């Protein structure tokens, strides 16, 4: 009887699929979805903003960069490698916080399917275009809410400048 029970327990144990380590699954997911190529899509769409910020920063220090295109090329190459490594490390931890071990296993398994591979392959385009779409609509929305913003500032008596003439000028600009 003991042999039958032991045999049943052993066969049940073998029938249960072994679960991978959640950290390994999270690492695999991040290695597929947060590649340097994927991250570069989002970062490159922000390159004009980064360029402007760097130019302003260096100008405040009295430094004028004569070949900003070459400087940005080298900057972005160095930036993306370090940035990717830092993001990947933190994203593994984030995945471990946000998903159960079973969900991580399912997600990792999905990424091994043809559809999952296509998602991972198209991630750079999705991130870059998504960032561009968000930036465009953010600018358009920011520009279009001026009149509503001015109206609320007036109605609620909110003053966001040090003197009244500056506040009147701000309200006039926003109302257009």
Backbone as JSON Lines, residues from 0, in Angstrom:
{"i":0,"aa":"X","n":[0.83,-1.19,0.0],"ca":[0.0,0.0,0.0],"c":[0.87,1.25,0.0]}
{"i":1,"aa":"X","n":[1.97,1.2,0.82],"ca":[2.86,2.35,0.86],"c":[3.49,2.57,-0.5]}
{"i":2,"aa":"X","n":[3.82,1.47,-1.19],"ca":[4.43,1.6,-2.51],"c":[3.47,2.25,-3.5]}
{"i":3,"aa":"X","n":[2.25,1.91,-3.44],"ca":[1.24,2.49,-4.34],"c":[1.1,3.98,-4.05]}
{"i":4,"aa":"X","n":[1.03,4.33,-2.77],"ca":[0.9,5.74,-2.39],"c":[2.13,6.52,-2.83]}
{"i":5,"aa":"X","n":[3.32,5.95,-2.6],"ca":[4.55,6.62,-3.03],"c":[4.61,6.76,-4.54]}
{"i":6,"aa":"X","n":[4.17,5.74,-5.23],"ca":[4.14,5.77,-6.7],"c":[3.18,6.83,-7.2]}
{"i":7,"aa":"X","n":[2.02,6.96,-6.55],"ca":[1.03,7.96,-6.93],"c":[1.57,9.36,-6.68]}
{"i":8,"aa":"X","n":[2.19,9.58,-5.53],"ca":[2.77,10.89,-5.21],"c":[3.87,11.24,-6.2]}
{"i":9,"aa":"X","n":[4.72,10.26,-6.52],"ca":[5.81,10.5,-7.47],"c":[5.28,10.83,-8.85]}
{"i":10,"aa":"X","n":[4.25,10.11,-9.29],"ca":[3.71,10.38,-10.63],"c":[3.01,11.73,-10.68]}
{"i":11,"aa":"X","n":[2.35,12.12,-9.61],"ca":[1.72,13.45,-9.57],"c":[2.78,14.55,-9.58]}
{"i":12,"aa":"X","n":[3.85,14.33,-8.86],"ca":[4.92,15.32,-8.82],"c":[5.54,15.5,-10.19]}
{"i":13,"aa":"X","n":[5.68,14.41,-10.92],"ca":[6.25,14.49,-12.27],"c":[5.27,15.11,-13.26]}
{"i":14,"aa":"X","n":[3.99,14.99,-13.0],"ca":[2.98,15.53,-13.91],"c":[2.86,17.05,-13.8]}
{"i":15,"aa":"X","n":[3.24,17.61,-12.67],"ca":[3.16,19.06,-12.47],"c":[4.36,19.7,-13.17]}
{"i":16,"aa":"X","n":[4.1,20.6,-14.1],"ca":[5.23,21.21,-14.79],"c":[6.07,22.05,-13.83]}
{"i":17,"aa":"X","n":[7.37,21.95,-14.0],"ca":[8.27,22.73,-13.15],"c":[8.16,24.2,-13.53]}
{"i":18,"aa":"X","n":[8.07,25.05,-12.52],"ca":[8.0,26.49,-12.78],"c":[9.38,27.07,-12.81]}
{"i":19,"aa":"X","n":[9.58,27.95,-13.77],"ca":[10.87,28.64,-13.86],"c":[10.97,29.64,-12.72]}
{"i":20,"aa":"X","n":[12.16,30.06,-12.46],"ca":[12.4,31.09,-11.47],"c":[11.77,32.4,-11.96]}
{"i":21,"aa":"X","n":[10.93,33.05,-11.14],"ca":[10.29,34.3,-11.58],"c":[11.3,35.36,-12.03]}
{"i":22,"aa":"X","n":[12.45,35.42,-11.36],"ca":[13.46,36.4,-11.76],"c":[14.01,36.08,-13.16]}
{"i":23,"aa":"X","n":[14.14,34.79,-13.46],"ca":[14.58,34.39,-14.81],"c":[13.53,34.79,-15.85]}
{"i":24,"aa":"X","n":[12.24,34.55,-15.53],"ca":[11.17,34.94,-16.45],"c":[11.16,36.46,-16.65]}
{"i":25,"aa":"X","n":[11.28,37.21,-15.56],"ca":[11.29,38.67,-15.66],"c":[12.5,39.13,-16.48]}
{"i":26,"aa":"X","n":[13.63,38.5,-16.27],"ca":[14.83,38.83,-17.04],"c":[14.64,38.55,-18.51]}
{"i":27,"aa":"X","n":[14.01,37.42,-18.82],"ca":[13.75,37.09,-20.23],"c":[12.8,38.11,-20.86]}
{"i":28,"aa":"X","n":[11.73,38.43,-20.15],"ca":[10.76,39.4,-20.66],"c":[11.44,40.73,-20.95]}
{"i":29,"aa":"X","n":[12.2,41.21,-20.0],"ca":[12.89,42.5,-20.16],"c":[13.91,42.41,-21.29]}
{"i":30,"aa":"X","n":[14.61,41.27,-21.41],"ca":[15.61,41.14,-22.49],"c":[14.95,41.17,-23.86]}
{"i":31,"aa":"X","n":[13.69,40.77,-23.94],"ca":[12.97,40.78,-25.21],"c":[12.29,42.12,-25.5]}
{"i":32,"aa":"X","n":[11.79,42.75,-24.44],"ca":[10.96,43.95,-24.63],"c":[11.7,45.26,-24.4]}
{"i":33,"aa":"X","n":[12.76,45.24,-23.64],"ca":[13.46,46.48,-23.3],"c":[14.9,46.44,-23.83]}
{"i":34,"aa":"X","n":[15.04,46.12,-25.09],"ca":[16.37,46.08,-25.7],"c":[16.86,47.49,-25.96]}
{"i":35,"aa":"X","n":[18.14,47.61,-26.23],"ca":[18.68,48.94,-26.55],"c":[17.98,49.5,-27.79]}
{"i":36,"aa":"X","n":[17.71,48.64,-28.76],"ca":[17.0,49.09,-29.96],"c":[15.6,49.61,-29.61]}
{"i":37,"aa":"X","n":[14.9,48.87,-28.73],"ca":[13.56,49.3,-28.33],"c":[13.61,50.64,-27.61]}
{"i":38,"aa":"X","n":[14.52,50.76,-26.66],"ca":[14.61,52.0,-25.88],"c":[15.1,53.16,-26.75]}
{"i":39,"aa":"X","n":[15.95,52.87,-27.72],"ca":[16.47,53.95,-28.55],"c":[15.36,54.6,-29.36]}
{"i":40,"aa":"X","n":[14.33,53.83,-29.72],"ca":[13.21,54.41,-30.45],"c":[12.56,55.54,-29.68]}
{"i":41,"aa":"X","n":[12.31,55.3,-28.4],"ca":[11.69,56.33,-27.57],"c":[12.66,57.48,-27.3]}
{"i":42,"aa":"X","n":[13.91,57.15,-27.05],"ca":[14.9,58.19,-26.73],"c":[15.19,59.04,-27.97]}
{"i":43,"aa":"X","n":[15.33,58.42,-29.13],"ca":[15.64,59.18,-30.34],"c":[14.53,60.16,-30.7]}
{"i":44,"aa":"X","n":[13.3,59.82,-30.38],"ca":[12.22,60.77,-30.65],"c":[12.32,62.0,-29.74]}
{"i":45,"aa":"X","n":[13.03,61.85,-28.63],"ca":[13.24,62.96,-27.7],"c":[14.57,63.68,-27.94]}
{"i":46,"aa":"X","n":[15.32,63.24,-28.96],"ca":[16.65,63.8,-29.19],"c":[16.64,65.32,-29.38]}
{"i":47,"aa":"X","n":[15.68,65.9,-30.09],"ca":[15.69,67.37,-30.19],"c":[15.6,68.06,-28.82]}
{"i":48,"aa":"X","n":[14.81,67.51,-27.92],"ca":[14.7,68.08,-26.58],"c":[16.0,67.91,-25.8]}
{"i":49,"aa":"X","n":[16.61,66.72,-25.93],"ca":[17.88,66.45,-25.25],"c":[18.95,67.38,-25.8]}
{"i":50,"aa":"X","n":[18.98,67.53,-27.11],"ca":[19.96,68.41,-27.75],"c":[19.83,69.84,-27.24]}
{"i":51,"aa":"X","n":[18.6,70.34,-27.21],"ca":[18.37,71.69,-26.72],"c":[18.79,71.86,-25.27]}
{"i":52,"aa":"X","n":[18.46,70.87,-24.46],"ca":[18.83,70.93,-23.04],"c":[20.35,70.95,-22.87]}
{"i":53,"aa":"X","n":[21.03,70.11,-23.64],"ca":[22.5,70.08,-23.55],"c":[23.12,71.39,-24.03]}
{"i":54,"aa":"X","n":[22.59,71.92,-25.14],"ca":[23.12,73.19,-25.64],"c":[22.94,74.29,-24.6]}
{"i":55,"aa":"X","n":[21.76,74.35,-24.0],"ca":[21.51,75.35,-22.96],"c":[22.43,75.16,-21.77]}
{"i":56,"aa":"X","n":[22.58,73.91,-21.34],"ca":[23.44,73.61,-20.19],"c":[24.87,74.05,-20.45]}
{"i":57,"aa":"X","n":[25.4,73.7,-21.61],"ca":[26.78,74.06,-21.93],"c":[26.91,75.56,-22.17]}
{"i":58,"aa":"X","n":[25.92,76.19,-22.77],"ca":[25.98,77.63,-23.0],"c":[26.03,78.38,-21.66]}
{"i":59,"aa":"X","n":[25.29,77.9,-20.66],"ca":[25.33,78.53,-19.34],"c":[26.71,78.42,-18.7]}
{"i":60,"aa":"X","n":[27.49,77.42,-19.15],"ca":[28.86,77.27,-18.65],"c":[29.86,77.97,-19.55]}
{"i":61,"aa":"X","n":[29.35,78.67,-20.58],"ca":[30.24,79.38,-21.5],"c":[30.87,78.48,-22.55]}
{"i":62,"aa":"X","n":[30.3,77.31,-22.79],"ca":[30.85,76.36,-23.76],"c":[29.95,76.34,-24.98]}
{"i":63,"aa":"X","n":[30.55,76.59,-26.15],"ca":[29.81,76.5,-27.4],"c":[30.36,75.32,-28.18]}
{"i":64,"aa":"X","n":[29.5,74.37,-28.5],"ca":[29.93,73.18,-29.23],"c":[29.74,73.47,-30.72]}
{"i":65,"aa":"X","n":[30.84,73.43,-31.46],"ca":[30.78,73.82,-32.87],"c":[30.17,72.74,-33.77]}
{"i":66,"aa":"X","n":[30.32,71.48,-33.41],"ca":[29.75,70.39,-34.22],"c":[28.77,69.61,-33.35]}
{"i":67,"aa":"X","n":[27.61,70.18,-33.18],"ca":[26.61,69.59,-32.29],"c":[26.11,68.25,-32.83]}
{"i":68,"aa":"X","n":[26.06,68.09,-34.16],"ca":[25.61,66.81,-34.73],"c":[26.56,65.68,-34.33]}
{"i":69,"aa":"X","n":[27.84,65.88,-34.47],"ca":[28.82,64.87,-34.1],"c":[28.79,64.63,-32.59]}
{"i":70,"aa":"X","n":[28.7,65.7,-31.81],"ca":[28.64,65.58,-30.36],"c":[27.42,64.74,-29.97]}
{"i":71,"aa":"X","n":[26.26,65.01,-30.58],"ca":[25.03,64.28,-30.24],"c":[25.14,62.81,-30.65]}
{"i":72,"aa":"X","n":[25.79,62.53,-31.78],"ca":[25.96,61.15,-32.21],"c":[26.74,60.37,-31.15]}
{"i":73,"aa":"X","n":[27.85,60.93,-30.71],"ca":[28.68,60.26,-29.7],"c":[27.93,60.21,-28.36]}
{"i":74,"aa":"X","n":[27.28,61.31,-27.99],"ca":[26.52,61.35,-26.73],"c":[25.46,60.25,-26.72]}
{"i":75,"aa":"X","n":[24.68,60.14,-27.8],"ca":[23.59,59.17,-27.84],"c":[24.13,57.73,-27.81]}
{"i":76,"aa":"X","n":[25.24,57.47,-28.49],"ca":[25.82,56.12,-28.44],"c":[26.2,55.75,-27.02]}
{"i":77,"aa":"X","n":[26.85,56.65,-26.32],"ca":[27.26,56.39,-24.94],"c":[26.04,56.34,-24.0]}
{"i":78,"aa":"X","n":[25.13,57.25,-24.2],"ca":[23.94,57.35,-23.35],"c":[23.11,56.08,-23.44]}
{"i":79,"aa":"X","n":[22.84,55.61,-24.66],"ca":[21.94,54.48,-24.84],"c":[22.45,53.2,-24.17]}
{"i":80,"aa":"X","n":[23.75,52.95,-24.23],"ca":[24.29,51.75,-23.58],"c":[24.1,51.78,-22.08]}
{"i":81,"aa":"X","n":[24.48,52.88,-21.47],"ca":[24.35,53.02,-20.01],"c":[22.89,53.06,-19.59]}
{"i":82,"aa":"X","n":[22.09,53.8,-20.35],"ca":[20.66,53.95,-20.07],"c":[19.96,52.59,-20.14]}
{"i":83,"aa":"X","n":[20.26,51.82,-21.18],"ca":[19.61,50.52,-21.35],"c":[19.91,49.6,-20.18]}
{"i":84,"aa":"X","n":[21.17,49.52,-19.78],"ca":[21.54,48.65,-18.66],"c":[20.82,49.05,-17.38]}
{"i":85,"aa":"X","n":[20.74,50.34,-17.1],"ca":[20.07,50.81,-15.89],"c":[18.57,50.54,-15.94]}
{"i":86,"aa":"X","n":[17.95,50.8,-17.08],"ca":[16.51,50.58,-17.22],"c":[16.19,49.09,-17.1]}
{"i":87,"aa":"X","n":[16.97,48.25,-17.76],"ca":[16.71,46.81,-17.7],"c":[16.75,46.29,-16.27]}
{"i":88,"aa":"X","n":[17.72,46.71,-15.52],"ca":[17.84,46.26,-14.13],"c":[16.6,46.64,-13.32]}
{"i":89,"aa":"X","n":[16.2,47.88,-13.43],"ca":[15.03,48.33,-12.68],"c":[13.73,47.72,-13.21]}
{"i":90,"aa":"X","n":[13.66,47.46,-14.52],"ca":[12.45,46.87,-15.09],"c":[12.26,45.42,-14.64]}
{"i":91,"aa":"X","n":[13.34,44.7,-14.42],"ca":[13.21,43.34,-13.89],"c":[12.55,43.41,-12.52]}
{"i":92,"aa":"X","n":[13.03,44.31,-11.67],"ca":[12.44,44.47,-10.34],"c":[10.98,44.89,-10.43]}
{"i":93,"aa":"X","n":[10.67,45.79,-11.35],"ca":[9.29,46.25,-11.53],"c":[8.38,45.1,-11.96]}
{"i":94,"aa":"X","n":[8.85,44.28,-12.88],"ca":[8.05,43.13,-13.31],"c":[7.81,42.16,-12.14]}
{"i":95,"aa":"X","n":[8.83,41.96,-11.32],"ca":[8.67,41.08,-10.15],"c":[7.66,41.65,-9.16]}
{"i":96,"aa":"X","n":[7.57,42.97,-9.07],"ca":[6.61,43.61,-8.17],"c":[5.18,43.55,-8.73]}
{"i":97,"aa":"X","n":[5.04,43.67,-10.04],"ca":[3.72,43.85,-10.65],"c":[3.05,42.56,-11.11]}
{"i":98,"aa":"X","n":[3.82,41.49,-11.28],"ca":[3.27,40.24,-11.79],"c":[3.55,39.1,-10.83]}
{"i":99,"aa":"X","n":[2.61,38.17,-10.77],"ca":[2.82,36.95,-9.98],"c":[3.79,36.05,-10.73]}
{"i":100,"aa":"X","n":[4.37,35.06,-10.05],"ca":[5.23,34.11,-10.76],"c":[4.52,33.42,-11.93]}
{"i":101,"aa":"X","n":[3.25,33.1,-11.75],"ca":[2.49,32.44,-12.81],"c":[2.3,33.39,-14.01]}
{"i":102,"aa":"X","n":[2.01,34.66,-13.72],"ca":[1.84,35.63,-14.8],"c":[3.15,35.86,-15.55]}
{"i":103,"aa":"X","n":[4.25,35.91,-14.82],"ca":[5.55,36.05,-15.47],"c":[5.84,34.85,-16.38]}
{"i":104,"aa":"X","n":[5.52,33.66,-15.9],"ca":[5.73,32.45,-16.71],"c":[4.87,32.5,-17.97]}
{"i":105,"aa":"X","n":[3.6,32.94,-17.82],"ca":[2.71,33.05,-18.99],"c":[3.22,34.1,-19.98]}
{"i":106,"aa":"X","n":[3.65,35.23,-19.46],"ca":[4.17,36.32,-20.3],"c":[5.41,35.86,-21.05]}
{"i":107,"aa":"X","n":[6.33,35.21,-20.35],"ca":[7.55,34.7,-20.99],"c":[7.2,33.67,-22.06]}
{"i":108,"aa":"X","n":[6.24,32.8,-21.76],"ca":[5.82,31.79,-22.74],"c":[5.2,32.47,-23.96]}
{"i":109,"aa":"X","n":[4.4,33.5,-23.74],"ca":[3.79,34.24,-24.86],"c":[4.87,34.84,-25.75]}
{"i":110,"aa":"X","n":[5.91,35.4,-25.14],"ca":[6.96,36.03,-25.94],"c":[7.73,35.02,-26.79]}
{"i":111,"aa":"X","n":[7.59,33.74,-26.49],"ca":[8.24,32.71,-27.29],"c":[7.37,32.24,-28.45]}
{"i":112,"aa":"X","n":[6.11,32.69,-28.5],"ca":[5.22,32.34,-29.6],"c":[5.5,33.26,-30.79]}
{"i":113,"aa":"X","n":[5.03,32.9,-31.99],"ca":[5.22,33.78,-33.15],"c":[4.64,35.19,-32.93]}
{"i":114,"aa":"X","n":[3.47,35.26,-32.3],"ca":[2.88,36.58,-32.04],"c":[3.7,37.36,-31.02]}
{"i":115,"aa":"X","n":[4.19,36.68,-30.0],"ca":[5.04,37.33,-29.01],"c":[6.33,37.82,-29.63]}
{"i":116,"aa":"X","n":[6.92,37.02,-30.51],"ca":[8.14,37.44,-31.19],"c":[7.88,38.64,-32.1]}
{"i":117,"aa":"X","n":[6.71,38.64,-32.74],"ca":[6.37,39.8,-33.59],"c":[6.19,41.05,-32.74]}
{"i":118,"aa":"X","n":[5.56,40.91,-31.58],"ca":[5.42,42.05,-30.67],"c":[6.79,42.57,-30.27]}
{"i":119,"aa":"X","n":[7.69,41.7,-29.86],"ca":[9.03,42.11,-29.45],"c":[9.78,42.75,-30.62]}
{"i":120,"aa":"X","n":[9.62,42.18,-31.82],"ca":[10.28,42.71,-33.01],"c":[9.78,44.1,-33.36]}
{"i":121,"aa":"X","n":[8.49,44.34,-33.18],"ca":[7.9,45.63,-33.55],"c":[7.93,46.65,-32.41]}
{"i":122,"aa":"X","n":[8.43,46.25,-31.27],"ca":[8.46,47.15,-30.11],"c":[9.21,48.45,-30.38]}
{"i":123,"aa":"X","n":[10.36,48.44,-31.1],"ca":[11.04,49.72,-31.35],"c":[10.16,50.73,-32.1]}
{"i":124,"aa":"X","n":[9.47,50.25,-33.12],"ca":[8.59,51.13,-33.9],"c":[7.42,51.59,-33.03]}
{"i":125,"aa":"X","n":[6.84,50.66,-32.27],"ca":[5.71,51.02,-31.41],"c":[6.13,52.06,-30.37]}
{"i":126,"aa":"X","n":[7.31,51.91,-29.79],"ca":[7.77,52.86,-28.78],"c":[8.08,54.22,-29.4]}
{"i":127,"aa":"X","n":[8.79,54.21,-30.53],"ca":[9.16,55.49,-31.15],"c":[7.93,56.21,-31.66]}
{"i":128,"aa":"X","n":[7.09,55.51,-32.39],"ca":[5.89,56.16,-32.93],"c":[4.93,56.54,-31.81]}
{"i":129,"aa":"X","n":[4.82,55.7,-30.79],"ca":[3.97,56.03,-29.65],"c":[4.45,57.28,-28.95]}
{"i":130,"aa":"X","n":[5.75,57.41,-28.79],"ca":[6.32,58.6,-28.18],"c":[6.06,59.84,-29.03]}
{"i":131,"aa":"X","n":[6.23,59.69,-30.35],"ca":[5.98,60.82,-31.26],"c":[4.51,61.21,-31.24]}
{"i":132,"aa":"X","n":[3.63,60.22,-31.23],"ca":[2.19,60.5,-31.19],"c":[1.84,61.21,-29.88]}
{"i":133,"aa":"X","n":[2.37,60.72,-28.78],"ca":[2.12,61.37,-27.49],"c":[2.66,62.78,-27.44]}
{"i":134,"aa":"X","n":[3.86,62.99,-27.98],"ca":[4.45,64.32,-28.0],"c":[3.62,65.27,-28.86]}
{"i":135,"aa":"X","n":[3.2,64.81,-30.03],"ca":[2.39,65.64,-30.92],"c":[1.07,66.04,-30.24]}
{"i":136,"aa":"X","n":[0.37,65.05,-29.71],"ca":[-0.93,65.35,-29.1],"c":[-0.77,66.16,-27.81]}
{"i":137,"aa":"X","n":[0.34,65.96,-27.11],"ca":[0.61,66.79,-25.94],"c":[0.78,68.25,-26.33]}
{"i":138,"aa":"X","n":[1.52,68.5,-27.41],"ca":[1.71,69.88,-27.88],"c":[0.4,70.48,-28.35]}
{"i":139,"aa":"X","n":[-0.37,69.71,-29.13],"ca":[-1.64,70.22,-29.67],"c":[-2.62,70.5,-28.53]}
{"i":140,"aa":"X","n":[-2.69,69.6,-27.58],"ca":[-3.6,69.79,-26.45],"c":[-3.16,70.97,-25.61]}
{"i":141,"aa":"X","n":[-1.85,71.07,-25.35],"ca":[-1.33,72.2,-24.58],"c":[-1.67,73.53,-25.22]}
{"i":142,"aa":"X","n":[-1.6,73.59,-26.54],"ca":[-1.91,74.83,-27.25],"c":[-3.4,75.11,-27.25]}
{"i":143,"aa":"X","n":[-4.21,74.08,-27.33],"ca":[-5.66,74.29,-27.46],"c":[-6.36,74.62,-26.14]}
{"i":144,"aa":"X","n":[-5.74,74.32,-25.01],"ca":[-6.43,74.56,-23.74],"c":[-6.2,75.97,-23.19]}
{"i":145,"aa":"X","n":[-5.43,76.79,-23.91],"ca":[-5.12,78.14,-23.44],"c":[-6.35,78.93,-23.0]}
{"i":146,"aa":"X","n":[-7.37,79.04,-23.86],"ca":[-8.56,79.81,-23.47],"c":[-9.26,79.25,-22.22]}
{"i":147,"aa":"X","n":[-9.37,77.93,-22.11],"ca":[-9.99,77.32,-20.93],"c":[-9.14,77.58,-19.69]}
{"i":148,"aa":"X","n":[-7.83,77.5,-19.84],"ca":[-6.92,77.76,-18.73],"c":[-7.06,79.2,-18.25]}
{"i":149,"aa":"X","n":[-7.1,80.14,-19.2],"ca":[-7.25,81.56,-18.85],"c":[-8.58,81.8,-18.13]}
{"i":150,"aa":"X","n":[-9.62,81.17,-18.63],"ca":[-10.95,81.32,-18.03],"c":[-10.96,80.81,-16.58]}
{"i":151,"aa":"X","n":[-10.38,79.67,-16.35],"ca":[-10.33,79.12,-14.99],"c":[-9.49,79.98,-14.06]}
{"i":152,"aa":"X","n":[-8.35,80.46,-14.55],"ca":[-7.51,81.31,-13.72],"c":[-8.28,82.56,-13.29]}
{"i":153,"aa":"X","n":[-9.04,83.13,-14.24],"ca":[-9.85,84.32,-13.92],"c":[-10.96,83.97,-12.93]}
{"i":154,"aa":"X","n":[-11.74,82.94,-13.26],"ca":[-12.88,82.55,-12.41],"c":[-12.46,82.19,-10.99]}
{"i":155,"aa":"X","n":[-11.35,81.49,-10.86],"ca":[-10.9,81.02,-9.55],"c":[-9.99,82.02,-8.85]}
{"i":156,"aa":"X","n":[-9.73,83.15,-9.52],"ca":[-8.9,84.19,-8.91],"c":[-7.47,83.76,-8.64]}
{"i":157,"aa":"X","n":[-6.96,82.87,-9.47],"ca":[-5.6,82.35,-9.29],"c":[-4.61,83.32,-9.93]}
{"i":158,"aa":"X","n":[-3.6,83.68,-9.17],"ca":[-2.53,84.56,-9.66],"c":[-1.24,83.76,-9.61]}
{"i":159,"aa":"X","n":[-0.58,83.65,-10.77],"ca":[0.62,82.83,-10.85],"c":[1.87,83.65,-11.22]}
{"i":160,"aa":"X","n":[1.74,84.96,-11.19],"ca":[2.89,85.82,-11.46],"c":[3.08,86.77,-10.28]}
{"i":161,"aa":"X","n":[4.24,87.45,-10.27],"ca":[4.54,88.34,-9.16],"c":[3.82,89.69,-9.27]}
{"i":162,"aa":"X","n":[3.54,90.13,-10.5],"ca":[2.85,91.42,-10.6],"c":[1.65,91.31,-11.54]}
{"i":163,"aa":"X","n":[0.71,92.21,-11.34],"ca":[-0.56,92.17,-12.06],"c":[-0.39,92.34,-13.56]}
{"i":164,"aa":"X","n":[0.51,93.22,-13.99],"ca":[0.67,93.45,-15.43],"c":[1.16,92.16,-16.12]}
{"i":165,"aa":"X","n":[2.02,91.41,-15.46],"ca":[2.5,90.14,-16.02],"c":[1.36,89.13,-16.08]}
{"i":166,"aa":"X","n":[0.5,89.12,-15.06],"ca":[-0.65,88.22,-15.04],"c":[-1.61,88.58,-16.16]}
{"i":167,"aa":"X","n":[-1.86,89.87,-16.36],"ca":[-2.75,90.3,-17.45],"c":[-2.18,89.87,-18.79]}
{"i":168,"aa":"X","n":[-0.88,90.0,-18.94],"ca":[-0.22,89.6,-20.19],"c":[-0.35,88.09,-20.42]}
{"i":169,"aa":"X","n":[-0.16,87.3,-19.36],"ca":[-0.31,85.84,-19.46],"c":[-1.74,85.48,-19.87]}
{"i":170,"aa":"X","n":[-2.72,86.08,-19.22],"ca":[-4.11,85.79,-19.54],"c":[-4.43,86.17,-20.98]}
{"i":171,"aa":"X","n":[-3.88,87.28,-21.44],"ca":[-4.1,87.71,-22.82],"c":[-3.51,86.69,-23.81]}
{"i":172,"aa":"X","n":[-2.31,86.22,-23.54],"ca":[-1.66,85.22,-24.41],"c":[-2.44,83.93,-24.41]}
{"i":173,"aa":"X","n":[-2.87,83.48,-23.24],"ca":[-3.62,82.22,-23.14],"c":[-4.98,82.3,-23.83]}
{"i":174,"aa":"X","n":[-5.59,83.47,-23.84],"ca":[-6.93,83.63,-24.4],"c":[-6.96,83.57,-25.93]}
{"i":175,"aa":"X","n":[-5.81,83.68,-26.55],"ca":[-5.77,83.69,-28.02],"c":[-5.88,82.31,-28.6]}
